[in-house]
């Protein structure tokens, strides 16, 4: 199946709509100020931008990076740019867009830069809450994917995998699952967890299988009494404890890192094609520290920043000059089924409602 051909037209439609919305949102004075600041920043050399950021002194970063990863990433940044203090706020993925939108509607512009999963960043783009900026060392996107001009910062790739406890699975005489279809079999009834909000994963299944087959799969999973866990970290720690046996919507980077530490309690499998999505980073509209915001954006997508992200978190970089965990990411072995990088809010809501209904989630 040609995954790229199947998504090219929907992506074009989404991005055209988003750009139109951005144009409408950009009619205010704040957008004019942002445009002027952007034009000025674009003329700065990297050293000049760093000096301007140091004069601002700090930057506020709203992010969905794991709590344990944020401070080491900040330390790596400040080692290079000691004159800029990074203040990070970590709302949940579902809270992130609404927090920024609510703040801006109240006339408050607290955040400078934001990073999160595609659907959350899409909500902010469509609400006109971000300002366009092209990071100076942004790598090309994977073949077949595009993002709106000015919103092309990619901070990492997420893959969704099946993960299980090998010791307990063996003790119960079961064969580890290698596909989500396996979890619809009677022997797995009530023995797996799933995130009913994993819209990126469902979108990837639709891309790979078609809407009808993907929805039928979710309904079959829902009939097999899944347990609902929204935290991807919690889903894996539960598997390590053997209750339940399998996490159906684990993140590959986390599963691989934990397998290296506790191989008897956790293993995982990549599907073919492999559900994959982009996590994005952008500068926020009316940023209080615009130069520092652009500096952090530049660094996080640069080779140095991506090497730090991979080393600290085991996330996957789209950069070809950065070495990733090959157990998680090898496109020659597991062809990625990319979810839409920027999903329209109406589609997100529709997919979420379908997931919760099919899985019988509260």
CORRA-V584714 format. One record per residue. N is the residue number from 0. SS is DSSP state (H for helix, E for strand, C for the rest). PSI is psi in degrees with one decimal (999 if undefined). BURIAL is + if it has 9 or more other ideal C-beta (glycine too) atoms within 8 Angstrom, else -. Layout:
# CORRA-V584714
N:SS:PSI:BURIAL, N:SS:PSI:BURIAL
This chain:
# CORRA-V584714
0:C:134.8:-, 1:C:97.5:-, 2:H:-41.0:+, 3:H:-43.6:+, 4:H:-34.9:-, 5:H:-22.5:-, 6:H:-8.3:+, 7:H:-44.9:+, 8:H:-46.0:-, 9:H:-39.2:-, 10:H:-43.9:+, 11:H:-42.0:+, 12:H:-45.2:-, 13:H:-47.2:+, 14:H:-33.7:+, 15:H:-43.5:-, 16:H:-41.6:+, 17:H:-40.7:+, 18:H:-37.2:+, 19:H:-42.4:-, 20:H:-39.7:+, 21:H:-37.3:+, 22:H:-39.8:-, 23:H:-43.8:-, 24:H:-19.8:+, 25:C:15.5:+, 26:C:-9.1:-, 27:C:172.6:-, 28:H:-39.3:-, 29:H:-39.9:-, 30:H:-36.6:+, 31:H:-40.3:-, 32:H:-42.9:+, 33:H:-41.9:+, 34:H:-41.2:+, 35:H:-42.7:-, 36:H:-39.0:+, 37:H:-46.0:+, 38:H:-40.1:-, 39:H:-41.9:-, 40:H:-35.7:+, 41:H:-24.6:-, 42:C:-11.3:-, 43:C:141.1:+, 44:C:165.2:-, 45:H:-40.6:-, 46:H:-39.9:-, 47:H:-39.2:-, 48:H:-41.4:+, 49:H:-40.2:+, 50:H:-41.8:-, 51:H:-37.9:+, 52:H:-39.0:+, 53:H:-33.6:+, 54:H:-35.9:-, 55:H:-32.2:+, 56:C:-23.3:+, 57:E:167.8:+, 58:E:141.4:+, 59:E:121.5:+, 60:E:115.1:+, 61:E:125.1:+, 62:E:155.8:+, 63:C:11.2:+, 64:C:148.7:+, 65:C:147.6:-, 66:H:-41.6:-, 67:H:-15.1:-, 68:H:-24.2:+, 69:H:-52.0:+, 70:H:-40.8:-, 71:H:-35.4:+, 72:H:-43.6:+, 73:H:-41.6:+, 74:H:-39.1:-, 75:H:-39.2:+, 76:H:-48.5:+, 77:H:-18.5:+, 78:H:-34.9:-, 79:H:-36.2:-, 80:C:74.2:+, 81:C:-15.5:-, 82:C:-2.6:-, 83:C:115.3:+, 84:E:127.6:-, 85:E:121.3:+, 86:E:113.1:-, 87:E:139.6:+, 88:E:131.5:+, 89:C:82.5:+, 90:C:165.0:+, 91:C:163.2:-, 92:H:-40.2:+, 93:H:-27.1:-, 94:H:-23.9:-, 95:H:-55.1:+, 96:H:-44.3:+, 97:H:-32.9:-, 98:H:-49.1:+, 99:H:-43.8:+, 100:H:-43.5:+, 101:H:-42.4:-, 102:H:-45.5:+, 103:H:-37.4:+, 104:H:-27.2:-, 105:C:8.0:-, 106:C:14.6:-, 107:C:132.4:-, 108:C:85.1:+, 109:C:-38.8:-, 110:C:144.1:+, 111:C:-43.0:+, 112:E:147.7:+, 113:E:138.6:+, 114:E:139.8:+, 115:E:-178.4:+, 116:E:157.3:+, 117:H:-50.1:+, 118:H:-35.6:+, 119:H:-42.4:+, 120:H:-34.5:+, 121:H:-41.3:+, 122:H:-39.0:+, 123:H:-38.7:+, 124:H:-47.8:+, 125:H:-26.4:+, 126:C:-2.9:+, 127:C:25.8:+, 128:C:-3.9:+, 129:E:164.3:+, 130:E:143.8:+, 131:C:140.3:+, 132:E:134.2:+, 133:C:108.2:-, 134:C:143.5:+, 135:C:-29.8:-, 136:C:33.6:-, 137:C:130.5:+, 138:C:163.9:+, 139:C:151.5:-, 140:C:157.5:+, 141:C:149.7:-, 142:C:133.0:-, 143:C:-9.9:+, 144:C:144.0:+, 145:C:157.2:-, 146:C:156.4:+, 147:C:145.4:+, 148:C:130.6:-, 149:C:-4.5:-, 150:E:52.8:+, 151:C:17.2:+, 152:E:119.8:+, 153:E:122.9:+, 154:E:-28.7:+, 155:E:170.8:+, 156:E:137.8:+, 157:E:134.9:+, 158:E:147.7:+, 159:E:128.7:+, 160:E:167.7:+, 161:E:133.7:+, 162:E:145.8:+, 163:E:167.8:+, 164:C:106.5:+, 165:H:-34.0:+, 166:H:-49.2:+, 167:H:-37.1:+, 168:H:-43.0:+, 169:H:-42.7:-, 170:H:-31.4:-, 171:C:6.5:-, 172:C:28.3:-, 173:C:154.4:+, 174:C:128.5:-, 175:C:142.8:+, 176:C:143.3:+, 177:C:-2.7:-, 178:C:162.0:-, 179:H:-26.9:+, 180:H:-33.7:-, 181:H:-35.5:+, 182:H:-4.2:+, 183:H:-5.0:+, 184:C:152.7:-, 185:H:-34.5:-, 186:H:-16.5:-, 187:H:7.3:+, 188:C:122.2:-, 189:C:8.0:+, 190:C:13.7:-, 191:E:152.2:+, 192:E:158.6:+, 193:E:148.5:+, 194:C:110.7:+, 195:C:-1.7:+, 196:C:11.4:-, 197:C:68.4:+, 198:H:-37.5:+, 199:H:-43.5:+, 200:H:-47.0:+, 201:H:-41.2:+, 202:H:-41.6:+, 203:H:-40.1:+, 204:H:-39.6:+, 205:H:-42.7:+, 206:H:-44.3:+, 207:H:-35.6:+, 208:H:-20.2:-, 209:C:152.3:-, 210:H:-46.5:-, 211:H:-45.0:-, 212:H:-37.9:-, 213:H:-43.2:+, 214:H:-39.3:+, 215:H:-38.5:-, 216:H:-45.9:+, 217:H:-38.9:+, 218:H:-39.5:+, 219:H:-38.8:+, 220:H:-41.3:+, 221:H:-30.8:+, 222:C:-11.0:-, 223:C:24.9:+, 224:C:57.6:-, 225:C:157.6:+, 226:E:145.7:+, 227:E:121.3:+, 228:C:117.5:+, 229:C:-29.6:-, 230:C:120.6:-, 231:H:-32.1:+, 232:H:-44.8:-, 233:H:-37.6:-, 234:H:-35.7:+, 235:H:-38.3:+, 236:H:-32.7:-, 237:H:-42.7:+, 238:H:-41.1:+, 239:H:-33.8:+, 240:C:-6.9:-, 241:C:15.8:+, 242:C:100.7:-, 243:C:-174.3:+, 244:C:-29.6:+, 245:E:142.7:+, 246:E:118.0:+, 247:E:-23.0:+, 248:E:53.3:+, 249:E:155.4:+, 250:E:134.3:+, 251:H:-42.9:+, 252:H:-39.6:+, 253:H:-41.0:+, 254:H:-42.5:+, 255:H:-42.7:+, 256:H:-41.5:+, 257:H:-33.7:+, 258:H:-39.1:+, 259:H:-31.3:-, 260:H:-38.0:-, 261:C:69.3:-, 262:C:-25.2:+, 263:C:-19.7:-, 264:C:-9.4:+, 265:C:131.3:+, 266:E:168.2:+, 267:E:165.0:+, 268:E:138.0:+, 269:C:136.7:+, 270:C:165.4:+, 271:C:117.2:-, 272:C:160.3:+, 273:E:118.5:+, 274:E:126.1:+, 275:E:147.5:+, 276:E:159.6:+, 277:E:138.5:+, 278:E:134.4:+, 279:E:162.0:+, 280:E:136.2:+, 281:E:159.9:+, 282:E:139.0:+, 283:E:146.0:+, 284:C:139.9:+, 285:C:41.3:+, 286:C:128.6:+, 287:C:-25.7:-, 288:C:72.8:+, 289:H:-36.9:+, 290:H:-41.0:+, 291:H:-35.8:+, 292:H:-45.6:+, 293:H:-34.8:+, 294:H:-45.2:+, 295:H:-41.1:+, 296:H:-49.7:+, 297:H:-46.4:+, 298:H:-41.0:+, 299:H:-28.8:+, 300:H:-8.4:+, 301:C:169.9:+, 302:H:-45.0:+, 303:H:-44.4:-, 304:H:-42.2:+, 305:H:-36.1:+, 306:H:-38.4:+, 307:H:-43.2:+, 308:H:-46.3:+, 309:H:-44.0:+, 310:H:-42.7:-, 311:H:-41.1:+, 312:H:-18.7:+, 313:C:14.3:+, 314:C:164.2:+, 315:E:133.3:+, 316:C:146.9:+, 317:C:-5.9:+, 318:C:135.8:-, 319:C:-11.0:-, 320:C:13.9:-, 321:C:136.9:+, 322:C:120.3:-, 323:C:169.0:+, 324:C:111.6:+, 325:C:-14.3:-, 326:C:-20.5:-, 327:C:-38.6:+, 328:C:109.4:+, 329:C:87.6:-, 330:C:-25.1:-, 331:C:-25.9:-, 332:C:-42.8:-, 333:C:96.9:+, 334:C:126.9:-, 335:E:138.2:+, 336:E:94.1:+, 337:E:129.1:+, 338:C:163.4:+, 339:C:125.0:+, 340:C:-34.3:+, 341:C:102.8:+, 342:C:131.2:+, 343:C:146.2:+, 344:H:-38.9:+, 345:H:-39.5:-, 346:H:-41.2:+, 347:H:-47.9:+, 348:H:-40.6:-, 349:H:-45.8:-, 350:H:-40.7:+, 351:H:-43.7:+, 352:H:-40.4:-, 353:H:-43.4:+, 354:H:-49.9:+, 355:H:-38.1:+, 356:H:-45.8:-, 357:H:-37.1:+, 358:H:-7.4:+, 359:C:40.6:-, 360:C:146.3:-, 361:C:999:-
